[in-house]
Amino acid sequence: MLTVHHLNNSRSQRVLWLLEELGVAYDIVRYQRQSNMLAPAELRAIHPLGKSPVITDGGKTIAESGAIAEYLVGTYGNGRLIPSPDTPERFRYTYWLHYAEGSAMPPLLLKLLFTLMPKRAPALLRPLVRKVSNQAMTALVNPQLKLHMAFWESELSKTEWFASDAFTAADIQMSFPLEAAAARGGLEQGHPKAMAFLERIRARPAYQRALERGGPYAVGR
């Protein structure tokens, strides 16, 4: 049976949600983050990088959220959650599926990093680290994040979902950046379309079932 190697409070929650949307039976092997928030070493027995999400299915081991989404939709979707080939919606679908990790998440990860650095620095170095972190946030991270959030808002003003008027796996992929931005990026300030997107996805029965299977989930909090 298909197995999801599920790390708490991680991108693997999206995989559970996608499987619930597709109605695919699956098992879960659970892993807990360490005190430093990293994945435990046991995940390296599944994939050399020791990252989550990872799935195993019929002798195949598949990592990376976008690759997993493509595999699951292609193998189990029967045309669901993906626009028809050779359409503008399919092009948008492919873009958003890969944009989520390739472009949206880096500034969010940098914001988390520069927020944590002063808290974890030695006491004597903390003022200096805080100054450097604040400068990086002001000059680089926050402007980039503001640009991305405005982009999401503009696109969601055109269609209810990211790829088209219909819900697709690209919306599942985009859920993590938007949830992270709502948790630590100020998405609630001036982005009503993006916040409405989050309300819509959280109301989906499959999203709720995935939460029940995956356990407590609080991105970036």
Phi, psi and chi 1 to 4 in degrees:
 res  aa     phi    psi   chi1   chi2   chi3   chi4
   1 MET       -  150.4  179.4  179.0  -76.1      -
   2 LEU   -61.4  134.4 -170.4  152.7      -      -
   3 THR  -123.8  132.6  -60.8      -      -      -
   4 VAL  -102.7  123.5  179.6      -      -      -
   5 HIS   -89.9  100.7  -63.3  -89.3      -      -
   6 HIS  -104.5  117.8  175.7   56.4      -      -
   7 LEU   -96.2  132.9  179.8   67.2      -      -
   8 ASN   -61.3  147.6   66.3  -54.0      -      -
   9 ASN    49.5   54.4  -78.5  -15.8      -      -
  10 SER  -143.9  178.1   78.2      -      -      -
  11 ARG   -62.6  -19.2  -67.6  161.4  170.3   81.0
  12 SER   -65.4  -16.7   60.2      -      -      -
  13 GLN   -60.7  -34.3 -174.0   64.9   36.2      -
  14 ARG   -63.7  -35.2  -73.7 -176.2  -59.5 -165.1
  15 VAL   -66.5  -43.4  176.7      -      -      -
  16 LEU   -58.9  -43.8  -56.2 -175.9      -      -
  17 TRP   -62.6  -45.2  177.4   18.7      -      -
  18 LEU   -60.1  -43.2  177.0   54.2      -      -
  19 LEU   -63.6  -38.0  -71.8  166.6      -      -
  20 GLU   -66.2  -40.0  -68.3  -68.2  -20.8      -
  21 GLU   -62.3  -37.1  -67.7  -79.5   -0.9      -
  22 LEU   -83.1  -14.2  -67.1  172.5      -      -
  23 GLY    71.6   31.5      -      -      -      -
  24 VAL   -92.8  131.9  177.8      -      -      -
  25 ALA   -71.9  141.7      -      -      -      -
  26 TYR  -156.0  157.2   60.1   95.2      -      -
  27 ASP  -103.9  159.1  -74.0  -27.8      -      -
  28 ILE  -122.8  130.8  -61.0  177.6      -      -
  29 VAL  -108.9  122.9  177.7      -      -      -
  30 ARG   -97.8  143.0  -59.8  176.9 -173.4  -83.4
  31 TYR  -132.8  143.2  -56.7   83.0      -      -
  32 GLN  -109.8  138.7  -69.5  -65.7  -47.0      -
  33 ARG   -62.4  147.8  -68.5 -176.5 -178.5  -83.5
  34 GLN   -79.2  176.0  -57.8  173.8   96.6      -
  35 SER   -60.9  -26.0   58.4      -      -      -
  36 ASN   -87.3    7.8   59.2    6.2      -      -
  37 MET    75.5    1.3  -63.0  -57.1  -65.6      -
  38 LEU   -83.4  160.7  -63.0  178.8      -      -
  39 ALA   -70.8  151.3      -      -      -      -
  40 PRO   -70.9  158.5   27.8  -35.3      -      -
  41 ALA   -63.2  -21.8      -      -      -      -
  42 GLU   -58.9  -26.9  -71.3   82.6   -2.4      -
  43 LEU   -66.3  -21.5  -95.2  171.7      -      -
  44 ARG   -67.6  -20.8  -68.6 -179.9 -173.4  161.6
  45 ALA   -70.3  -20.2      -      -      -      -
  46 ILE   -93.7  -43.6  -51.0  -57.5      -      -
  47 HIS  -143.1  138.5 -172.9  -84.9      -      -
  48 PRO   -56.4  -28.5  -26.4   34.7      -      -
  49 LEU   -81.3  -14.3  -65.5 -179.1      -      -
  50 GLY    64.8   33.4      -      -      -      -
  51 LYS  -108.1  163.6  -55.5  -72.0 -174.2 -180.0
  52 SER  -125.2  142.6  179.3      -      -      -
  53 PRO   -88.1  152.4   31.6  -36.3      -      -
  54 VAL  -139.7  139.4  179.4      -      -      -
  55 ILE  -123.8  153.8   66.0  169.7      -      -
  56 THR  -123.2  138.3   50.6      -      -      -
  57 ASP  -155.5  112.0 -172.8   27.6      -      -
  58 GLY    57.7   41.0      -      -      -      -
  59 GLY    87.4   -6.5      -      -      -      -
  60 LYS   -97.7  140.7  -63.8 -177.3  -73.5  -68.9
  61 THR  -115.5  123.8  -60.7      -      -      -
  62 ILE  -127.0  127.0  -54.8  164.3      -      -
  63 ALA  -118.5  171.9      -      -      -      -
  64 GLU    78.0  126.7  -67.1  -63.9  -24.5      -
  65 SER   -57.3  -47.4  -58.9      -      -      -
  66 GLY   -63.8  -41.9      -      -      -      -
  67 ALA   -65.2  -39.0      -      -      -      -
  68 ILE   -65.0  -43.9  -68.9  171.1      -      -
  69 ALA   -61.2  -44.9      -      -      -      -
  70 GLU   -61.3  -42.4  -71.9 -165.8   33.7      -
  71 TYR   -64.6  -47.1  171.5   79.0      -      -
  72 LEU   -67.1  -43.8  -67.8  176.6      -      -
  73 VAL   -66.0  -40.2  171.0      -      -      -
  74 GLY   -70.2  -33.9      -      -      -      -
  75 THR   -88.4  -38.9  -55.9      -      -      -
  76 TYR  -118.1   -4.6  -62.0  103.5      -      -
  77 GLY   -78.6  -30.4      -      -      -      -
  78 ASN    50.8   42.7  -63.9  -44.3      -      -
  79 GLY    86.4   -1.6      -      -      -      -
  80 ARG   -84.8  152.6  -67.5  172.6  -66.2  162.9
  81 LEU    62.3   22.4  -58.7 -176.4      -      -
  82 ILE  -149.2  133.4 -175.2  170.7      -      -
  83 PRO   -66.3  162.5  -20.3   32.8      -      -
  84 SER   -63.3  148.7  -60.6      -      -      -
  85 PRO   -60.2  154.7  -19.9   31.5      -      -
  86 ASP    59.4   37.0  -59.1  -41.2      -      -
  87 THR  -123.9  157.1   61.9      -      -      -
  88 PRO   -58.2  -33.7  -24.2   33.9      -      -
  89 GLU   -66.3  -35.5  -69.2   79.0   11.0      -
  90 ARG   -66.5  -38.9 -177.5   63.5  166.2  -96.2
  91 PHE   -62.0  -45.5  174.3   80.2      -      -
  92 ARG   -63.3  -39.6  -74.1  171.9   58.6   84.4
  93 TYR   -57.5  -49.8  169.3   88.2      -      -
  94 THR   -62.6  -40.6  -58.4      -      -      -
  95 TYR   -60.3  -53.6  172.0   77.6      -      -
  96 TRP   -66.8  -32.5  -69.6  111.6      -      -
  97 LEU   -59.9  -36.3 -164.1   69.4      -      -
  98 HIS   -98.8  -26.8  -64.6  -78.1      -      -
  99 TYR   -59.9  -36.0  161.8   90.4      -      -
 100 ALA   -52.4  -46.9      -      -      -      -
 101 GLU   -93.5  -34.7  -69.0  -64.0  -32.4      -
 102 GLY   -72.7  -34.1      -      -      -      -
 103 SER  -123.3  -39.1  -65.9      -      -      -
 104 ALA   -74.1  -41.3      -      -      -      -
 105 MET   -75.8  -32.4  -78.1  -53.1  -61.2      -
 106 PRO   -53.5  -49.0  -32.4   38.9      -      -
 107 PRO   -65.5  -30.1   19.4  -30.5      -      -
 108 LEU   -69.1  -38.6  -73.4  159.6      -      -
 109 LEU   -68.4  -38.5  -70.1  171.5      -      -
 110 LEU   -64.8  -38.3  -75.0  173.1      -      -
 111 LYS   -62.8  -42.8 -171.3  171.6 -176.8   69.8
 112 LEU   -62.7  -43.8  178.0   62.0      -      -
 113 LEU   -61.3  -49.4  174.8   64.5      -      -
 114 PHE   -72.5  -18.8  -73.8  121.8      -      -
 115 THR   -76.5  -38.2  -61.1      -      -      -
 116 LEU   -80.0  -30.8  -67.4  176.3      -      -
 117 MET   -54.5  -48.8  -80.0  175.1   56.2      -
 118 PRO   -63.4  -33.7  -22.1   34.5      -      -
 119 LYS   -69.1  -29.0  -60.4  175.4 -176.7  177.4
 120 ARG  -103.1   -2.9  -61.1 -173.3  177.0 -175.4
 121 ALA   -74.8  152.2      -      -      -      -
 122 PRO   -56.7  148.5  -23.2   32.8      -      -
 123 ALA   -53.7  -42.5      -      -      -      -
 124 LEU   -66.8  -29.7  -70.8  176.0      -      -
 125 LEU   -92.8   -8.7  -65.7  177.5      -      -
 126 ARG   -58.2  -43.9 -159.9  164.2  -64.9  154.4
 127 PRO   -60.1  -41.6  -24.6   35.8      -      -
 128 LEU   -67.0  -44.7  175.7   60.2      -      -
 129 VAL   -63.7  -39.0  173.1      -      -      -
 130 ARG   -63.3  -41.1 -177.9  177.0  -66.3  108.4
 131 LYS   -63.6  -46.4 -178.9  178.1  179.6 -179.6
 132 VAL   -62.9  -43.4  171.7      -      -      -
 133 SER   -63.3  -43.4  -63.9      -      -      -
 134 ASN   -63.8  -39.3  -71.8  -18.4      -      -
 135 GLN   -64.8  -42.0  -72.0  176.7  -20.5      -
 136 ALA   -64.5  -40.2      -      -      -      -
 137 MET   -64.3  -45.6  -67.3  -91.2 -116.1      -
 138 THR   -69.2  -42.5  -59.4      -      -      -
 139 ALA   -84.8  -29.6      -      -      -      -
 140 LEU  -123.7  -59.4  174.0   63.7      -      -
 141 VAL   -69.4  -53.5  177.7      -      -      -
 142 ASN   -62.5  -41.7  -71.1  -23.2      -      -
 143 PRO   -61.8  -39.9  -26.0   35.9      -      -
 144 GLN   -66.0  -42.8  -81.8  -64.6  -54.3      -
 145 LEU   -63.9  -40.4 -172.6   51.9      -      -
 146 LYS   -60.7  -40.8 -177.2  178.4  179.1  179.8
 147 LEU   -62.3  -45.5 -179.1   66.6      -      -
 148 HIS   -65.5  -42.8  -77.8  -80.6      -      -
 149 MET   -65.5  -36.0  -68.3 -169.2  -64.5      -
 150 ALA   -65.6  -36.5      -      -      -      -
 151 PHE   -62.3  -47.7  179.1   41.9      -      -
 152 TRP   -59.1  -45.1  -52.6  -22.4      -      -
 153 GLU   -60.8  -43.1 -172.4   70.5   12.1      -
 154 SER   -64.0  -44.6  174.1      -      -      -
 155 GLU   -67.7  -39.1  -66.1  -61.3  -56.9      -
 156 LEU   -75.4   -8.3  -70.6  171.0      -      -
 157 SER   -80.5  -17.3  -62.4      -      -      -
 158 LYS   -89.9  -41.0  -58.8  172.5 -174.7  175.5
 159 THR  -138.5  155.4   55.3      -      -      -
 160 GLU   -66.8  -33.9 -172.3  175.2   40.6      -
 161 TRP  -117.0  169.4  -57.5  104.1      -      -
 162 PHE   -69.5  -42.5  -84.9  100.2      -      -
 163 ALA   -87.2  -29.9      -      -      -      -
 164 SER  -168.7 -166.0   68.8      -      -      -
 165 ASP   -77.0   -9.2  -72.1  -36.3      -      -
 166 ALA  -105.9  144.5      -      -      -      -
 167 PHE   -66.9  135.5  175.2   81.3      -      -
 168 THR  -136.8  175.8   69.5      -      -      -
 169 ALA   -63.9  -21.7      -      -      -      -
 170 ALA   -64.3  -32.0      -      -      -      -
 171 ASP   -69.6  -35.0  -63.3  -61.9      -      -
 172 ILE   -64.3  -42.8  -64.2  176.0      -      -
 173 GLN   -64.8  -38.7 -172.5   74.3  -16.4      -
 174 MET   -77.0  -11.9  -78.4  -62.4  -62.3      -
 175 SER   -62.0  -37.6   66.9      -      -      -
 176 PHE   -66.4  -47.6 -163.7   87.4      -      -
 177 PRO   -58.9  -41.5  -24.1   33.1      -      -
 178 LEU   -69.6  -37.5  -92.6   72.4      -      -
 179 GLU   -67.4  -38.2  -72.6 -175.4  -42.4      -
 180 ALA   -66.5  -39.1      -      -      -      -
 181 ALA   -67.8  -34.7      -      -      -      -
 182 ALA   -69.1  -31.8      -      -      -      -
 183 ALA   -78.8  -36.6      -      -      -      -
 184 ARG  -141.3    7.1   60.0  176.2  178.4  -96.9
 185 GLY  -118.1    0.6      -      -      -      -
 186 GLY    78.0   28.0      -      -      -      -
 187 LEU   -60.6  -30.8 -174.0   67.5      -      -
 188 GLU   -68.1  -12.5   72.1  -77.4   -2.6      -
 189 GLN   -94.3   98.0  -60.2  171.5    8.3      -
 190 GLY    83.5   18.4      -      -      -      -
 191 HIS  -132.3   65.5  -55.9   94.1      -      -
 192 PRO   -65.0  -34.0   22.4  -34.2      -      -
 193 LYS   -66.4  -41.5  -62.4  -67.1 -174.3 -177.9
 194 ALA   -66.7  -40.5      -      -      -      -
 195 MET   -66.9  -35.5  -66.5  -57.0  -66.3      -
 196 ALA   -66.3  -34.6      -      -      -      -
 197 PHE   -58.8  -46.0  169.7   87.6      -      -
 198 LEU   -62.7  -39.2  -69.7  178.7      -      -
 199 GLU   -63.1  -40.2  -69.3 -179.4    7.6      -
 200 ARG   -66.2  -43.8  -72.3 -164.1  -62.3  -83.5
 201 ILE   -69.3  -36.9   65.4  171.4      -      -
 202 ARG   -69.0  -20.5  -69.8  164.9  179.3  166.9
 203 ALA   -85.1  -10.2      -      -      -      -
 204 ARG   -70.4  134.3  -65.8 -177.0   70.3   85.4
 205 PRO   -56.9  -38.6  -27.4   35.9      -      -
 206 ALA   -66.2  -35.7      -      -      -      -
 207 TYR   -62.4  -43.4 -177.1   96.8      -      -
 208 GLN   -66.2  -40.3  -64.8  -63.3  -35.1      -
 209 ARG   -64.2  -38.5  -69.3 -164.2  -59.2  -88.8
 210 ALA   -64.0  -37.0      -      -      -      -
 211 LEU   -64.4  -39.7  -73.7  179.9      -      -
 212 GLU   -64.0  -40.3  -67.4  172.6    3.8      -
 213 ARG   -74.1  -39.5  -69.0  -69.7  -54.5  -89.9
 214 GLY   -84.8  -23.3      -      -      -      -
 215 GLY    94.1 -176.4      -      -      -      -
 216 PRO   -52.3  141.0  -25.3   34.1      -      -
 217 TYR  -142.6  116.7  177.6   59.0      -      -
 218 ALA  -143.9   91.6      -      -      -      -
 219 VAL   -67.2  124.7  176.3      -      -      -
 220 GLY    69.8   10.7      -      -      -      -
 221 ARG  -102.3      -  -62.3 -175.0 -170.7  -82.3
